């Protein structure tokens, strides 16, 4: 009888330990998956971790319902050439170059299959580490329409838009799976000059 009691107590201890570890494991997985988007979601929910994690889980569910398509090699090359052209244009017309880079990113997201509604949430699942820079770039572009924005800000915006475009472009989205194989964080510019601040 005492052996049975000991086994029951051990079993209950294992179950309790698992129940305590599960939320921490979920939090760790979400932090790894979303990167800086995890902290942004928590802040957006006033520090409520459970609400933020529900939002991030909703983003994952949204993405599971999508059929993201890889961009074929020819389209990738065309897009990379267009990025190089945009970077060259930056020297003479920084504002137009940054706006063109934003339009090109939108076209790539459309082609891959990211929805218009909830787009940033869906993109954050696979490209979350690049979204802070993307949001800053969008803010710069919005301010550039209403007021004078410095060349350095536009250069930073262009680089952020380029990096996210390349990250999405180079991710492999196997048909029937919403989890792409990542090509790695972009560290080098495509062919063409780096936008200068002059």
C-alpha positions in Angstrom: 0.0 0.0 0.0 2.8 2.5 0.8 4.5 1.8 -2.5 1.2 2.7 -4.3 1.0 5.9 -2.3 4.6 6.8 -3.2 3.8 6.1 -6.9 0.7 8.3 -6.8 2.6 11.1 -5.1 5.4 10.8 -7.7 2.9 10.8 -10.6 1.2 13.9 -9.2 4.5 15.6 -8.8 5.4 14.9 -12.5 2.0 16.2 -13.6 2.3 19.3 -11.5 5.8 20.0 -12.8 4.6 19.6 -16.4 1.7 21.9 -15.8 4.0 24.6 -14.4 6.6 24.2 -17.2 4.0 24.3 -20.1 3.3 28.1 -19.9 7.0 28.9 -19.7 7.7 26.6 -22.7 4.9 28.3 -24.7 6.3 31.8 -23.8 9.8 30.7 -24.8 8.6 29.4 -28.2 6.7 32.5 -28.9 9.6 34.7 -27.9 11.9 32.8 -30.3 9.4 32.7 -33.1 8.4 36.4 -33.0 11.6 38.1 -31.7 11.0 41.8 -31.0 7.3 41.4 -31.9 6.8 39.4 -28.7 7.8 42.4 -26.5 5.9 44.8 -28.8 2.7 42.7 -28.3 3.1 42.6 -24.5 3.6 46.4 -24.5 0.6 46.8 -26.8 -1.5 44.9 -24.3 -0.3 47.0 -21.3 2.0 44.3 -20.0 -0.7 41.6 -20.1 1.4 38.6 -21.2 -1.6 36.3 -21.6 -3.4 38.7 -23.9 -0.2 39.3 -26.0 0.3 35.5 -26.3 -3.3 35.1 -27.4 -2.7 37.7 -30.1 0.5 36.0 -31.3 -1.3 32.6 -31.3 -4.0 34.2 -33.5 -1.3 35.4 -35.9 0.0 31.8 -36.1 -3.6 30.5 -36.8 -4.0 33.2 -39.5 -0.8 32.1 -41.2 -1.8 28.4 -41.1 -4.8 29.3 -43.1 -2.7 30.8 -45.9 -1.0 29.1 -48.8 2.2 31.1 -49.2 4.0 30.5 -52.4 7.7 30.7 -53.1 8.9 33.3 -55.6 10.4 31.5 -58.6 14.1 32.1 -59.5 13.3 34.4 -62.5 11.0 36.6 -60.5 13.6 36.8 -57.7 16.2 37.9 -60.2 13.9 40.6 -61.6 13.1 41.8 -58.1 16.7 42.0 -57.1 17.5 43.9 -60.3 14.7 46.3 -59.5 16.1 46.8 -56.0 19.5 47.6 -57.5 17.8 50.2 -59.8 16.1 51.7 -56.8 19.3 51.9 -54.9 20.9 53.7 -57.9 18.0 56.1 -58.1 18.5 57.0 -54.4 21.5 59.1 -55.3 19.4 61.5 -57.4 16.0 61.1 -55.8 16.0 59.6 -52.2 12.3 60.1 -51.6 11.2 58.5 -54.9 13.6 55.6 -54.3 12.3 54.9 -50.8 8.7 55.0 -52.1 9.5 52.7 -54.9 11.1 50.3 -52.5 7.9 50.3 -50.4 5.8 49.6 -53.5 8.2 46.7 -54.5 7.9 45.2 -51.0 4.1 45.3 -51.3 4.2 43.6 -54.6 6.4 40.8 -53.3 4.1 40.3 -50.3 1.1 40.1 -52.6 2.9 37.6 -54.9 3.9 35.4 -51.9 0.3 35.4 -50.7 0.2 37.6 -47.6 -3.3 39.0 -47.1 -3.9 42.7 -47.0 -6.0 42.5 -43.8 -3.7 41.4 -41.0 -0.7 41.5 -43.2 1.9 42.7 -40.7 0.7 40.1 -38.2 1.1 37.4 -40.7 4.5 38.7 -41.9 5.6 38.9 -38.2 5.4 35.1 -37.9 8.4 34.5 -40.2 10.0 37.9 -40.5 9.4 39.5 -37.0 13.0 40.5 -36.4 12.8 42.9 -39.4 9.5 44.5 -38.5 10.8 47.2 -36.1 13.0 48.6 -38.9 10.1 48.2 -41.4 7.7 50.2 -39.1 10.3 52.9 -38.7 10.6 53.0 -42.5 6.9 53.3 -42.9 6.8 56.2 -40.4 9.6 57.9 -42.3 7.7 57.6 -45.6 4.5 59.0 -44.0 6.4 61.9 -42.6 8.2 62.5 -46.0 4.8 63.0 -47.7 3.9 65.8 -45.3 7.2 67.4 -44.5 10.9 67.4 -45.4 12.7 64.3 -44.2 16.5 64.0 -44.2 18.4 61.9 -46.6 19.8 59.8 -43.8 16.4 58.9 -42.6 15.3 58.0 -46.1 18.5 55.9 -46.5 17.7 54.0 -43.3 14.1 53.5 -44.5 15.3 52.2 -47.9 17.7 49.7 -46.3 14.9 48.4 -44.0 12.5 48.0 -46.9 15.2 46.3 -49.0 16.1 43.9 -46.2 12.5 42.9 -45.6 11.9 42.5 -49.3 14.9 40.2 -49.7 14.0 38.2 -46.6 10.5 37.5 -47.9 11.8 37.0 -51.5 14.4 34.4 -50.5 12.2 32.5 -48.0 11.1 29.2 -49.3 7.3 28.7 -48.9 6.7 25.1 -49.8 3.2 24.6 -51.2 0.9 23.3 -48.4 3.1 24.6 -45.6 3.0 28.0 -44.0 6.4 27.7 -42.4 9.1 28.9 -44.8 12.7 27.8 -44.7 14.6 31.0 -43.9 17.5 32.1 -46.1 19.1 33.8 -43.1 19.2 37.4 -42.1 20.2 39.7 -44.9 23.6 41.2 -44.3 24.7 42.2 -47.8 23.0 44.5 -50.3 22.0 43.2 -53.7 24.0 44.2 -56.7 24.2 47.9 -57.1 25.6 50.8 -55.0 24.6 51.2 -51.4 22.4 54.3 -51.0 24.5 57.1 -49.8 23.5 60.0 -47.6 24.8 62.6 -50.1 
